[in-house]
Amino acid sequence: MQTRIDHLVIGARTLAEGVNYVKDLLGVDIPYGGVHPKMGTHNHLMQLGDDAFLEIIAVNHNSEPPDRPRWFGLDDGFIRQRIEQQPSLLTWVVNTQSIEELMRQSTFSLGKAELVSRGNLNWYFGLPDDGRLLAGGMLPYAIEWQTDEHPSANMADLGCRLSGLEIYHSYPQWLQSALSSIGASDLVKIHALPKNAVPYMTALINTPDGIKELSSFPSFKKIS
């Protein structure tokens, strides 16, 4: 069973704010994706190469509120305050051919595998009952697509590619062990932080305007 990086998730107060944020910083205008009726959210999407993509997600105030906390911590007070200040990289998602098997071998809770849809697209997603980010977003959610080809093949290709994902954490050995249990430790580079430091992650994005760094702290910067 192979585990791969599926997508990165940017949370925003509104989709317009998220799209403008990425457009200003990456120089690309990410098109609309669709709605998630089950979760009360909607998104914009673009390819990041190698069966991966970038998602901008926000609460859909025009839809019926879900009877559960929304995913990606979007109903959490701290997360809401964070994205009210500025859109932010919240977390990452890995894909697998068997989400149930991945959950059995995981040493941490991935939530419950539930069927989610957007238009004609269906997938199983590990959903915690409280909608929380896993380890503050440093551990990934899990997804199993119900498609023959990866959905990113049908997303806009704006010339951006994911070059690498790095996580900074006070307990790097614990993080390494947790990721190893789902076959994901080789997907990221882990750096040690001092005890009690706030963990964060960065993604290197190769854009038409050079390589930029996307961080869970509010920072995109061109580095070459």
C-alpha positions in Angstrom: 0.0 0.0 0.0 1.4 3.4 -1.1 0.9 6.6 0.8 1.4 9.8 -1.1 0.9 13.6 -0.5 -2.5 14.4 -1.9 -3.0 18.0 -1.3 -2.3 21.1 0.8 -5.1 23.0 2.5 -5.3 26.8 2.8 -8.1 28.0 5.0 -9.7 31.4 4.5 -12.5 33.4 6.0 -14.0 33.7 2.5 -13.0 32.2 -0.8 -12.5 35.6 -2.3 -9.9 36.4 0.4 -8.2 33.1 -0.1 -8.0 33.5 -3.9 -6.8 37.1 -3.6 -4.2 36.0 -1.1 -2.7 33.3 -3.4 -3.0 35.5 -6.5 -1.0 38.3 -4.8 1.7 36.0 -3.5 1.9 33.2 -6.2 0.8 35.2 -9.2 -1.9 32.7 -10.2 -5.7 32.9 -10.1 -7.0 29.6 -8.8 -10.4 28.7 -10.3 -13.5 27.6 -8.4 -13.9 23.9 -7.5 -17.3 23.3 -5.9 -19.3 22.8 -2.7 -19.2 20.1 0.0 -22.9 19.8 1.1 -22.0 17.4 3.9 -19.4 19.7 5.5 -20.9 23.2 4.7 -17.8 24.3 2.8 -16.7 25.2 -0.7 -13.3 25.5 -2.5 -11.0 26.6 -5.3 -8.4 24.1 -6.7 -5.3 23.9 -8.8 -2.7 21.2 -9.7 0.6 21.0 -7.9 2.0 18.2 -10.2 2.5 14.5 -9.5 -1.1 13.8 -8.6 -1.2 16.6 -6.0 -3.1 19.9 -5.7 -3.6 23.0 -3.7 -7.0 23.7 -2.1 -8.4 27.0 -0.8 -11.4 26.2 1.5 -13.9 28.4 3.4 -17.2 28.1 5.1 -20.1 28.2 2.6 -22.6 30.6 4.3 -25.1 29.9 1.5 -25.4 26.3 2.3 -27.3 24.5 5.1 -25.0 24.3 8.2 -23.8 20.8 8.9 -25.0 18.8 11.9 -21.4 18.4 13.0 -18.2 20.5 13.3 -16.7 21.3 9.9 -13.5 19.7 8.8 -10.1 21.3 8.9 -10.9 23.0 12.2 -13.0 25.6 10.5 -15.4 25.8 13.4 -12.7 26.0 16.0 -12.4 29.5 17.6 -8.6 29.6 17.4 -8.6 28.6 13.7 -11.4 31.1 12.9 -9.4 33.9 14.6 -6.3 32.9 12.7 -7.9 32.9 9.2 -9.8 36.1 10.0 -6.5 37.8 10.2 -5.2 36.3 7.0 -5.6 33.1 5.0 -3.3 30.4 6.2 -1.9 27.0 5.3 -3.8 24.7 7.8 -2.7 21.2 7.1 -1.9 18.5 4.5 -3.7 15.3 3.2 -2.3 12.0 2.2 -4.0 9.5 -0.2 -4.1 5.8 0.0 -5.7 2.9 -1.8 -7.2 1.6 1.4 -8.1 4.1 4.1 -9.4 1.4 6.4 -6.1 -0.4 6.3 -4.2 2.8 6.8 -6.4 3.5 9.9 -5.7 0.1 11.3 -1.9 0.5 11.1 -1.8 4.1 12.3 -0.6 4.8 15.8 -2.7 8.0 16.0 -6.4 8.6 15.4 -7.3 9.5 11.8 -10.9 9.8 12.7 -13.7 7.8 11.0 -13.7 7.0 7.3 -16.8 8.7 5.8 -18.0 9.2 2.3 -17.8 12.8 1.1 -18.8 14.2 -2.3 -18.4 17.3 -4.5 -20.5 17.2 -7.6 -20.0 13.8 -9.2 -16.7 13.3 -7.3 -16.7 10.9 -4.3 -14.1 9.9 -1.8 -13.6 8.5 1.7 -12.1 10.9 4.2 -10.9 10.4 7.7 -13.1 12.8 9.8 -12.5 13.4 13.5 -15.9 13.8 15.3 -14.9 17.3 16.5 -13.5 18.4 13.1 -10.1 19.2 14.7 -6.8 19.5 12.9 -4.6 16.5 13.7 -1.7 17.6 15.9 -2.4 21.2 15.0 -2.2 20.3 11.3 1.2 18.7 11.5 -0.2 15.2 11.0 -2.1 14.7 7.8 -5.7 13.7 7.1 -6.2 10.6 5.0 -8.2 10.3 1.8 -9.2 7.4 -0.6 -10.5 8.6 -3.9 -13.2 6.7 -5.6 -11.9 7.4 -9.1 -9.7 5.6 -11.7 -7.4 8.6 -12.1 -6.4 11.2 -9.6 -8.8 14.2 -9.6 -6.0 16.7 -10.0 -5.8 15.6 -13.7 -9.0 17.6 -14.3 -7.8 20.7 -12.3 -6.3 23.8 -13.7 -2.6 23.6 -14.4 -1.2 27.0 -13.6 2.5 26.0 -13.7 2.9 25.5 -9.9 4.6 22.4 -8.5 5.1 21.1 -5.0 8.9 20.8 -4.5 8.9 19.8 -0.8 7.1 19.8 2.5 8.9 20.5 5.8 7.6 20.3 9.4 9.2 22.0 12.4 8.3 20.4 15.8 9.4 20.2 19.4 9.0 16.4 19.4 10.5 15.3 16.0 11.0 11.6 17.0 7.3 11.3 18.0 6.3 13.0 14.7 8.6 10.7 12.8 7.2 7.6 14.5 3.6 8.7 13.9 4.2 9.4 10.2 6.1 6.1 9.8 3.0 4.2 11.0 1.1 5.3 7.9 4.1 5.2 5.5 4.4 9.0 5.3 7.7 9.7 7.1 9.6 9.9 3.8 7.1 12.4 2.3 8.3 15.3 4.6 11.5 16.6 6.1 11.3 17.0 9.9 13.2 19.7 11.8 13.6 19.9 15.6 12.3 23.0 17.5 13.0 24.0 21.2 10.6 22.6 23.7 7.3 24.4 23.9 7.9 26.1 20.6 4.8 26.4 18.3 5.1 23.8 15.5 4.7 24.9 11.9 5.2 23.6 8.4 6.4 25.0 5.1 5.9 23.9 1.5 8.2 24.8 -1.3 6.2 25.8 -4.3 7.8 26.1 -7.7 5.8 28.9 -9.4 6.0 30.7 -12.8 7.7 33.5 -10.8 10.2 31.2 -9.0 10.3 29.0 -5.9 8.2 30.4 -3.0 7.7 29.2 0.6 4.2 28.6 1.8 4.1 28.5 5.6 1.5 27.7 8.3 2.7 31.0 9.7 1.3 33.8 7.3 4.3 33.9 5.0 4.8 33.4 1.3 8.2 34.5 0.1 10.2 34.2 -3.1 13.5 32.5 -2.5 14.9 32.1 -6.0 
